[in-house]
Amino acid sequence: MTRRNGFLLLEILLATMFICVLFTTFYQLFLQKIGSLGRIYADIELHRAARVIISSVESELVYSTREIVLEENKYGSMIICQNIGLRRSVVFYCRNMPNERNKTAIYKSTKIEDRTAGINPLSSPEVSIEQWQCEKINAHTLRLKMQIKITTLGRCKTFVEVIRLCNGCVI
């Protein structure tokens, strides 16, 4: 018997079955990698947001503040800073974002005597601040604890920073 050019139906079925087995095997692996990448990107965004907030708060408290008063509101701590020179005060606090129901952000309010206060958000719109606590350790040291959540993915992380004051004290 001579064989004509072409494939047998059995060969095509075997090749299709082999491709399906490979696809299902690698598809699960692909889905796991995509999930891992999503978590990695969320963690990067959480750490970036925390770094921005902590560096802004820390630079203000460590170098420019004469005295600090800690108060509580319904969203957490308020850090009230009386700065060295220029009769300037800065307040760091947490509150709801405008036009957002269950999303809170960290704000920095700067007030120079005889001028209106300027208010700037420190946290990005992609994150929500779940916890914002600042407590006095001693007269020159504060403990800042914040919990940040990525609103789209629900991933949450707590950051704790101990801030040692160079020029001021906590009242």
N, C-alpha and C positions, 0 to 999 in steps of 0.2 A: 504494500500500500504506500502510496505516495501522499505526502502532506502538502496541502496548498498553503500559500502565504496567508498569514493572519493568526488570530488567537482563538483558542478554544474557549467555550463558555466557562469551563472549570477554571482555566487560568485567570480569566477576568474576575470571577468570584473570589478566588484566593487573593488576588492583588487588592481587591476592594476590601475584603475582610482584614487583611494586613494593615491597610491604611486606616481603617476604622479603629483597630486596636491601638495603633500608634497615636491617633488623634485623641482618643479618650484618655490615654496615659498622660500625654503631654498637656492636655487641656486642664486636668486637675492641678498639675504642677504650675501651669501658667496662671491659674486662678489664685493659687497660694502666693505666688510671687507678686501678683498685682495687689493682693491684700496686704502683704508685707510692705510694699512700697507706699501704700496709702498710709499705713501706720507710721512709717519712717518720715514721710513728708509732714504728717500731723505733729509728730514730736519735734521736728525742726521748726515748724511754725510756733509751737508752744515755747520752745527755748528762745526763739528770736523775740517773741513778744515779752517774755519775762526779762530778757537782757535789756531791752529798750526801757522798760518801766524801772527796773532796779538801777540801771546806770543813771537815769535822770534823777530819781529820788536820792540816790547815794551822792551824786556830785553836788546837789543842792544842800543836803544835810551835812556832809563832811566838810566842805570848804567855805560855804557862804552863810551858815546859820549861827546866830548868837545864842538863841534859846528856842527850845522846842516844847510845844504843849501838845499832848495827846488827848483827843476827845473821841467819843463813840457816837455814831449815828446808826440808823437802821441797816445800813449796808456794810458797816465795819468801822474801821478807825479813820479818824481825820488827823493828819499830821500838820500842825500849824507851826510855821517857821518864822521867827523874827530874824531878819537878815542883818548882817553887819553893814552899816552904812546905808545911805540913801533912803532911810525910813521905808523900807520895802518889806513886804510880808508875802509868804508863799504858803498855799494850803494844798496838800495832796489828799484826795478823797475819792470815794467810790459812789456812784449813783447810776440810775437807769439811763440808758442811751435815749436820745430823742427819737421818737417814732418807732421804738422797739419795745415790745412788751416785757419780755423776760430776759433782757440782755443788759448787763451792767458793764461799766467801763471805769477806768481810772482817769481822773482829771487833775490838772495842775492849774490852780488859780493864782495869778501874780497880781499883787496890789501895791502900787506905788502911791505914796501920800498925795492927795489932791487930784488923783486920776481914777478912772473907773477900772475895775479889775478885769484882767484879760484871762480867759479860761481856754485851756487847750487840752484835748484828749491825749493821753499817753498810750492807751491801748488801741490796737487796730480793730477795725469793724468785724474781722473774722473771728475774734475771740470774745468770750464773755468772762468777766471776773466773778468767780463763784464765792471766793473768800478773800478778804483784805483785812488783816490784823497787824497792828503794830503794838509792841509792848516794850516797856522800859526794863532793861536788865540792870543798869546802874545809871549814874548821872551822866555818863559819856557813851553809853552803848544802848542800841535799840535792836530788837529782833523783829524783822519784817517777814510775815508769812502771807503768801497769796496762792490761791488756787485758780488756775486758768483752764478754760474749757474751749475747745474748738467747736463752734456751734454747728457746723455742717456735719461733722463726724461723731461728735459726742465724746471725743477723747479728752481726758482731763488729767492735769498734773499739778502737784503742789510744789511750790518753791519757797525755801526759807533762806533768808539772808541776815547775817549779823552785821550791823553797821556801827562802826566806831567813829565818834565825832572828833574832829581835830580842833575846831575853834569854839564849839558851843557846848551847851549842857541841856539835859532834859529836865523840865520842871514838873 
